[in-house]
């Protein structure tokens, strides 16, 4: 039952006509061992007390489905999570990762995304590098030690951040030098 439940959480029963929520609901009714209290269930016909009417569950919204994908398998083959909040981000003046290529060196921007990688090489004198991703691509962030110390918890734990910083372009490489991060 545990293996079946993991498959349901990973949304593996779609080809059988079951969505994640419906499969989880059905599997949670199963058990790996017979309970003496329900010995009547071993008969060929189910006893009236264990016959339940079918339940029709409301389908999950697309955003919730993507959240569940990330929670169970760490990624989603559906839409990128940032797409669900993109309009709100745009209204707040935030740019997409792909927009950074067309933004002038030295310009201040706010770029949000999911944290993919955090790196703090020993040879970088305390500088941390973070790679974030949105629905258009990736952005590389530079976190100076002073910003890291001031926002240590957020830097180390946030799964989605917005970087308020300055675009830095050098030899075809684009970074955003962070002045402040928000979760």
Secondary structure, 3 states (H helix, E strand, C coil): CHHHHHHHHCCCCHHHCCCHHHHHHHHHCCCCCCCHHHHHHHCCCCCHHHCCCCCCCCCCCHHHHHHHHHHHHCCCCCCCHHHHCHHHHHHCCCECHHHHHHCCCCCEEEEEEEEEEEECCHHHCCCEEEEEEECCEEEEEEECHHHHHHCHHHHHHCCEEEEEEEEEEECCEEEEEEEEEEC
